[in-house]
């Protein structure tokens, strides 16, 4: 039986029960892969989902990990960025846990490590820029600092090893099970026909990526392993950026809401325009991102289908 397990192509997913990870798990299962998903107290967004090729484990010492031919690990586990926690808690979740996973990868000799990072590693530039893989990070939050450190630890710990490392920096992701982003906030307010306040007078541009685009980029990184350098970094966003006020008005128009958009003089820490150059991920991985508008259409269609 163990021999049979070893013949099965298997993917290890950390954060697989969360917002992004649960969608990735379902995508991998559709490709007839076996998925070993790390879980803590609950199955999260996979609580009601069942599949014969989905196996849970809750300890990095679980003997089941030795039984499968694990080809790649996706590390998507993280604390939500807007939580007001002490540095120690971000350090435990984003750095120490990453080190534990790296030890497991070395032990099992896993061939690929795909890490979900964030465009929050960037802060307000001195002049208008389009962020790309060569842009210099300047993390200004515990969340961003620890995600950036984890990126560098992966480079150091797995340098010269047989494990290919792919870092994927995402802007805000929206889609099913989203509970914190501006798309979800605006959509909820529009449905309730309440006023929608937009910070920075609504003038700032945002790049927001639909969850299916994010998942597709992650899966393509796995498919393209043999054409990647030993350490690759990608910025993965939507095909465009939009002003916040235009995003709010677009959602009102799509939902035919009577909500009003109210520009306000409130300024978040990310009070700067976000434009992302996705040319590298498109060229290397064949990534084809949706526009923000098309992503919102898909999001609303997905929600409506769930409610049928």
C-alpha positions as CSV (number, residue, x, y, z in Angstrom):
1,X,0.0,0.0,0.0
2,X,2.8,2.4,0.8
3,X,4.3,1.7,-2.6
4,X,1.0,2.7,-4.2
5,X,1.0,6.0,-2.2
6,X,4.5,6.8,-3.5
7,X,3.4,6.5,-7.1
8,X,0.7,9.2,-6.6
9,X,1.6,12.8,-7.5
10,X,1.0,14.7,-4.4
11,X,1.1,18.4,-3.4
12,X,1.5,19.7,0.2
13,X,-0.5,22.8,1.0
14,X,-0.1,25.0,4.1
15,X,-2.9,27.5,4.5
16,X,-5.1,25.2,2.4
17,X,-8.2,25.7,4.5
18,X,-8.0,29.5,4.3
19,X,-9.3,32.1,1.8
20,X,-6.8,31.6,-1.0
21,X,-5.7,28.1,-0.1
22,X,-9.1,26.5,-0.2
23,X,-9.5,27.7,-3.8
24,X,-6.1,26.4,-4.7
25,X,-6.8,23.0,-3.1
26,X,-9.9,22.6,-5.2
27,X,-8.0,23.6,-8.3
28,X,-5.3,21.0,-7.6
29,X,-7.8,18.3,-7.0
30,X,-9.4,19.0,-10.4
31,X,-6.0,18.2,-11.9
32,X,-6.2,14.7,-10.3
33,X,-3.5,15.5,-7.8
34,X,-3.5,14.2,-4.3
35,X,-3.5,17.1,-1.8
36,X,-2.1,16.9,1.7
37,X,-3.6,20.0,3.5
38,X,-2.3,21.2,6.9
39,X,-5.0,22.0,9.3
40,X,-5.1,23.4,12.8
41,X,-8.4,23.5,14.8
42,X,-10.8,23.3,11.9
43,X,-11.1,22.7,8.2
44,X,-12.0,26.4,7.6
45,X,-13.5,27.0,4.2
46,X,-13.2,23.3,3.4
47,X,-15.5,22.3,6.3
48,X,-18.3,21.1,4.0
49,X,-16.0,20.0,1.1
50,X,-15.1,16.4,0.6
51,X,-12.8,14.7,-1.9
52,X,-11.2,11.3,-1.9
53,X,-7.8,12.8,-2.8
54,X,-7.9,15.4,-0.1
55,X,-6.0,14.3,3.1
56,X,-5.5,16.4,6.2
57,X,-2.7,16.4,8.6
58,X,-2.0,18.5,11.7
59,X,1.6,17.9,12.6
60,X,4.8,18.3,10.6
61,X,5.9,15.0,12.2
62,X,2.9,13.1,10.9
63,X,4.1,9.8,9.4
64,X,1.7,10.1,6.5
65,X,4.0,12.7,4.9
66,X,6.6,10.0,4.4
67,X,4.1,7.8,2.4
68,X,3.5,10.1,-0.6
69,X,5.5,11.3,-3.5
70,X,5.3,15.0,-2.7
71,X,6.3,17.1,-5.7
72,X,5.8,20.6,-4.4
73,X,4.8,22.6,-1.3
74,X,2.6,25.7,-1.4
75,X,3.0,27.8,1.7
76,X,0.0,30.2,1.8
77,X,-0.4,30.2,5.6
78,X,-0.3,33.7,7.3
79,X,-1.9,35.9,9.8
80,X,-4.3,38.4,8.2
81,X,-2.4,41.7,7.6
82,X,-5.0,44.0,9.2
83,X,-5.0,42.3,12.5
84,X,-3.5,44.4,15.3
85,X,-1.1,42.0,16.9
86,X,2.3,42.1,18.6
87,X,5.4,41.5,16.4
88,X,5.9,38.1,18.2
89,X,2.7,36.8,16.8
90,X,3.6,37.7,13.2
91,X,7.1,36.3,13.8
92,X,5.6,33.0,14.9
93,X,3.2,32.7,12.0
94,X,5.3,34.1,9.2
95,X,8.9,33.4,10.1
96,X,9.2,30.5,12.6
97,X,6.5,28.5,10.9
98,X,8.3,29.0,7.5
99,X,11.5,27.7,9.0
100,X,9.7,24.6,10.2
101,X,8.3,24.0,6.8
102,X,11.7,24.5,5.2
103,X,13.1,21.8,7.6
104,X,10.3,19.5,6.4
105,X,11.1,20.2,2.8
106,X,14.8,19.4,3.3
107,X,13.9,16.2,5.1
108,X,11.5,15.0,2.4
109,X,13.6,16.4,-0.4
110,X,10.6,18.2,-2.0
111,X,11.5,19.6,-5.4
112,X,9.6,22.9,-5.3
113,X,8.6,25.5,-2.7
114,X,6.0,28.1,-3.8
115,X,5.5,30.9,-1.3
116,X,2.6,33.4,-1.3
117,X,4.0,36.8,-0.3
118,X,2.6,40.3,-0.6
119,X,3.0,43.6,-2.4
120,X,2.7,45.2,1.1
121,X,6.5,44.9,1.2
122,X,6.4,48.1,-0.8
123,X,5.7,51.5,0.8
124,X,5.0,55.0,-0.6
125,X,7.6,55.7,-3.3
126,X,9.3,59.1,-3.6
127,X,7.8,59.5,-7.1
128,X,5.1,57.7,-9.2
129,X,6.3,54.2,-10.1
130,X,5.1,51.0,-11.6
131,X,6.1,48.2,-9.2
132,X,8.0,45.3,-10.6
133,X,10.4,42.5,-9.6
134,X,13.3,45.0,-9.4
135,X,11.4,47.5,-7.1
136,X,13.1,47.9,-3.7
137,X,11.0,46.7,-0.8
138,X,10.5,49.0,2.2
139,X,8.1,47.1,4.6
140,X,6.5,49.3,7.2
141,X,4.3,46.9,9.1
142,X,4.9,43.8,11.1
143,X,3.0,41.8,8.5
144,X,5.1,43.1,5.6
145,X,8.4,42.9,7.5
146,X,7.9,39.2,8.4
147,X,6.7,38.2,4.9
148,X,9.8,39.9,3.4
149,X,12.1,38.2,5.9
150,X,10.4,34.8,5.1
151,X,11.2,35.5,1.4
152,X,14.9,36.0,2.2
153,X,15.1,33.0,4.6
154,X,13.8,30.8,1.7
155,X,16.6,32.2,-0.5
156,X,19.3,31.5,2.2
157,X,18.1,28.1,3.5
158,X,17.4,26.5,0.1
159,X,20.3,28.0,-1.8
160,X,22.2,25.3,-3.5
161,X,19.6,22.7,-2.7
162,X,17.5,20.8,-5.2
163,X,14.4,22.6,-4.2
164,X,13.2,25.3,-6.7
165,X,11.8,28.4,-4.8
166,X,9.1,30.6,-6.3
167,X,8.0,33.8,-4.5
168,X,4.7,35.2,-5.6
169,X,3.8,38.7,-4.4
170,X,0.1,39.5,-4.6
171,X,-1.8,42.7,-4.0
172,X,-5.1,42.5,-2.3
173,X,-7.0,39.4,-3.5
174,X,-10.8,39.3,-3.7
175,X,-13.3,36.6,-4.4
176,X,-15.4,33.9,-2.7
177,X,-14.9,33.8,1.1
178,X,-13.3,37.3,1.1
179,X,-14.1,39.2,4.3
180,X,-11.7,42.1,4.5
181,X,-11.0,43.7,1.1
182,X,-12.5,46.8,-0.4
183,X,-14.3,44.9,-3.1
184,X,-16.2,42.9,-0.5
185,X,-16.8,46.0,1.6
186,X,-18.1,48.0,-1.3
187,X,-20.2,45.1,-2.6
188,X,-21.8,44.6,0.8
189,X,-22.6,48.3,1.2
190,X,-24.0,48.4,-2.4
191,X,-26.3,45.5,-1.7
192,X,-27.6,47.2,1.4
193,X,-27.8,50.5,-0.5
194,X,-25.8,52.2,2.1
195,X,-23.3,55.1,1.5
196,X,-19.9,54.0,0.4
197,X,-17.0,56.1,1.8
198,X,-13.9,56.1,-0.2
199,X,-10.6,57.1,1.4
200,X,-8.1,59.6,-0.1
201,X,-11.0,61.3,-1.8
202,X,-11.2,58.1,-4.0
203,X,-8.3,59.4,-6.1
204,X,-5.8,56.6,-5.4
205,X,-5.3,53.8,-7.9
206,X,-5.4,50.2,-6.7
207,X,-4.5,46.9,-8.3
208,X,-6.7,44.1,-7.0
209,X,-6.6,40.5,-8.3
210,X,-9.5,38.1,-8.5
211,X,-8.9,34.9,-6.6
212,X,-9.2,32.6,-9.7
213,X,-6.4,34.6,-11.4
214,X,-4.3,34.3,-8.2
215,X,-4.9,30.5,-8.1
216,X,-4.1,30.1,-11.8
217,X,-0.8,31.9,-11.3
218,X,0.1,29.6,-8.4
219,X,-0.8,26.5,-10.4
220,X,1.2,27.7,-13.4
221,X,4.2,28.1,-11.2
222,X,4.0,24.4,-10.3
223,X,3.5,23.4,-14.0
224,X,6.5,25.5,-15.1
225,X,9.0,24.4,-12.5
226,X,11.5,23.1,-15.0
227,X,11.8,26.4,-16.8
228,X,12.3,28.5,-13.7
229,X,15.5,29.6,-12.1
230,X,16.4,28.1,-8.7
231,X,14.9,31.2,-7.0
232,X,12.2,33.2,-8.9
233,X,10.2,36.2,-7.8
234,X,7.0,37.3,-9.5
235,X,4.6,40.2,-9.0
236,X,1.1,38.8,-9.7
237,X,-1.7,41.3,-10.1
238,X,-4.7,42.1,-12.3
239,X,-4.3,43.4,-15.8
240,X,-5.1,46.9,-14.7
241,X,-5.3,49.4,-11.9
242,X,-8.4,51.5,-11.1
243,X,-9.1,54.6,-9.0
244,X,-10.9,53.6,-5.8
245,X,-13.8,55.9,-6.6
246,X,-14.2,54.2,-10.0
247,X,-14.2,50.8,-8.4
248,X,-17.0,51.9,-6.1
249,X,-19.1,53.4,-8.9
250,X,-18.5,50.3,-11.0
251,X,-19.9,48.0,-8.3
252,X,-22.9,50.3,-7.9
253,X,-23.6,50.1,-11.6
254,X,-23.2,46.3,-11.8
255,X,-25.5,45.7,-8.8
256,X,-27.9,48.5,-9.9
257,X,-27.6,49.8,-6.3
258,X,-28.9,53.2,-5.2
259,X,-25.8,53.7,-2.9
260,X,-23.9,57.0,-3.1
261,X,-20.2,57.3,-3.2
262,X,-18.8,59.7,-0.6
263,X,-15.1,60.8,-1.1
264,X,-13.6,61.5,2.4
265,X,-10.4,63.0,3.7
266,X,-9.2,59.9,5.4
267,X,-5.8,58.5,4.5
268,X,-4.7,54.9,5.1
269,X,-1.0,54.0,5.5
270,X,-1.1,52.8,1.9
271,X,-1.9,56.3,0.6
272,X,-0.2,56.0,-2.7
273,X,-1.0,54.7,-6.2
274,X,-0.4,51.0,-6.9
275,X,0.5,50.1,-10.5
276,X,1.9,46.6,-11.0
277,X,3.9,45.4,-14.0
278,X,2.8,41.8,-14.6
279,X,4.9,41.3,-17.8
280,X,7.3,38.8,-16.2
281,X,4.7,36.5,-14.8
282,X,2.8,36.7,-18.1
283,X,5.9,35.9,-20.2
284,X,7.4,33.2,-18.0
285,X,4.3,31.4,-16.7
286,X,1.7,32.3,-19.4
287,X,-0.4,34.1,-16.8
288,X,-3.5,35.7,-18.2
289,X,-5.0,37.9,-15.5
290,X,-8.5,39.3,-15.6
291,X,-9.1,43.0,-15.3
292,X,-10.6,44.3,-12.0
293,X,-14.0,44.8,-13.7
294,X,-14.1,41.3,-15.2
295,X,-13.0,39.9,-11.8
296,X,-15.8,41.7,-10.1
297,X,-18.3,40.3,-12.6
298,X,-17.0,36.8,-11.9
299,X,-17.1,37.3,-8.2
300,X,-20.8,38.5,-8.3
301,X,-21.7,35.6,-10.6
302,X,-20.0,33.2,-8.2
303,X,-21.9,34.6,-5.2
304,X,-25.2,34.4,-7.1
305,X,-24.6,30.8,-8.1
306,X,-23.9,29.9,-4.5
307,X,-27.2,31.4,-3.4
308,X,-29.3,29.4,-5.9
